[in-house]
């Protein structure tokens, strides 16, 4: 074996990290090829378990995992599933096998007020900890492994599930910073896998990346074309993985270990059952049946036989859930499954024989398995870290990832206006201009939402903020430009600027809690199920809001410029106003639109005379610049009255 000589003058070496739910891995580039980093025992797989002792000592990895059964309260496992989640999140409560604080029914915490109360925190080793702090300990251990081999570690690329939302991504980035890492980028796990596979195997084509890890599932359809990796669509479930298989099997074992169904099993027994279930699952990868000896409550032991057929039947509903996301991703990519050149397996849970068979049946072809599915994500992260550090021979790689869900803002009437649609390639930016509804409005309330439904109430709220300091203006004259920018990490920044005054505000969207366990899937399902209903509701709201604006502007004008009315104009306008009010009451979008168009026709001649008067007044005794300003204001008011043809 050749030893690598350390050069003290050499630049720090970049690393790639797969921060997993069950296990974590760190990798780097060596001799222009990605390779995992091993510890002094030759082990590259680090269990994502952290043990906190009361004396302040922290253990990470295998040693911590061994202590999970004997000191369940001091050991935290699968913390990734809690990243970015709220204390009252159903997934948080479902996973609670340790001492949470700030969770309904959990231990009260004097610090748990306000925003802190929304964040998951739990006690371990006499300390109150957040998922970010626990994840940081895992990242510190991985950094130490890398330093032992490389001496000096540079920037790091950390992978995240494609379906991690903004809160979960931000929590991961914060954990990296807390661990002392220079986080170059967050990279979606399926994209990292494809990156490793495409460069390592030198393959081009259209691929599906099926990523079933310990706690999350992702499916990504992407094309590989001579170094260009373009994501076509993405989907998944941020609360589905091998841990759920373990829990199902552990529940069966607990029936033997804790026969008393009237009382709750002790946490220690639950942990022992989970540990045994994990070992059985791994053994069934190669064996048709496994005998496991489990402790019995009250003393003694019992041997339990588990067959692969029994295990397959147990996990079938879980695995079939992945098929829903896969079929939707294929549909979103506008392809047929037969057009795929290959299916790449990622994640330790894809080692399960039933999963492999299911994937082969689902896509109609045997999945590729040339690269270790547990290493492939870390290897891809190392490649990307090398690219971002500007070293190596892979600097011609171009990654084109996408947004998993649409981003937008709530507009008048509760409509969700999408600014960046789902599956937009990132990094990305877009802007839209909005105006005021009421006269003398001095601020804008902005509500940022995420989702596919047409109404904001049916989408997920990300942030709310106010743009203040706008001088009073007539309705429709102020112009608010809203800009959305999503960076390469998938994190959102929002800027709001009033164009006539230059007043501006910027906000980084950092929601304090993440999606519930099936929220993303439900969002997409609901968007399909209620598509026609949502569009009808949206149209009704938009027509009603526009009609109310036109009515308000017309009634104000009747007071201000009544002397310009001629003949039967007043009676005609008042009749059309009454018809529009009646149409609004009937809640019929088409009737409202027709009534507003008739009102628009009735006011056009009068509106022209009002404009002439406004121009004449503006010219009197003013210089050219003042005249242009006043005419622009007059046109803005009239445009407000008649914009969109009155509709």
Number of C-alpha atoms within 10 A of each C-alpha: 3 4 5 9 7 11 10 9 6 8 10 15 21 29 34 34 28 28 25 30 23 23 23 23 28 31 30 28 23 13 7 13 16 23 20 22 23 19 15 9 6 8 11 19 19 22 21 27 28 27 27 22 16 12 8 10 9 16 19 23 20 15 13 22 23 14 17 21 19 15 20 22 22 23 25 26 23 21 21 24 25 28 26 28 26 26 25 17 20 14 18 20 18 9 12 14 17 17 17 25 24 23 24 12 9 15 13 12 15 9 11 16 10 8 9 14 19 20 25 27 25 25 19 22 18 14 14 15 16 21 24 26 19 25 29 22 23 27 28 19 18 28 22 15 20 25 16 15 15 20 14 17 20 20 19 29 30 31 28 27 28 28 26 24 24 24 22 27 26 24 25 26 25 18 24 26 15 17 22 13 22 16 21 22 21 23 28 24 30 33 27 30 28 28 27 25 22 22 19 15 11 12 16 17 15 20 22 28 25 24 29 28 24 25 25 27 28 29 31 30 26 25 21 22 15 15 19 17 23 19 27 24 25 29 28 30 25 24 20 23 27 25 22 16 24 21 17 16 23 22 16 14 23 23 14 18 24 20 12 12 9 6 8 9 16 11 17 16 20 22 18 21 27 23 18 18 25 18 14 24 22 15 16 19 14 13 12 11 17 17 12 15 12 19 18 16 16 8 7 9 13 11 11 12 11 20 14 21 12 12 18 17 11 15 18 14 10 16 21 15 14 24 17 14 21 26 16 18 22 23 13 16 16 11 14 11 19 10 12 19 15 20 23 25 30 30 29 21 24 23 20 18 14 19 20 16 14 17 23 15 12 15 21 14 16 16 19 15 13 12 17 14 22 24 23 30 36 33 32 33 35 32 33 31 29 27 18 18 18 12 15 14 12 17 15 10 17 17 21 18 27 24 24 23 20 19 24 25 22 22 18 13 16 17 22 26 21 20 18 22 19 19 19 20 21 19 18 17 17 12 14 14 14 14 16 20 19 16 15 15 18 15 15 18 12 16 18 24 24 27 26 26 26 25 21 23 13 19 21 19 16 22 18 15 14 12 19 15 14 18 13 14 16 18 20 23 24 26 15 22 16 22 19 21 20 21 15 19 21 25 21 21 16 18 16 24 18 23 13 12 13 11 15 17 15 14 13 12 17 18 19 22 24 24 22 17 20 15 16 24 17 13 19 17 16 16 19 13 11 13 15 12 12 19 14 15 16 20 18 21 21 20 24 25 17 24 26 17 19 23 20 17 21 22 13 12 16 15 9 11 14 13 8 13 16 10 7 8 15 16 11 14 20 16 14 22 23 14 19 26 18 14 21 22 11 11 15 16 20 12 18 24 24 17 24 28 19 19 27 22 16 20 19 14 13 18 20 12 14 20 16 13 14 16 18 12 14 19 15 9 9 12 10 11 9 13 18 15 12 18 20 14 18 21 16 18 19 21 15 22 27 23 15 10 13 22 22
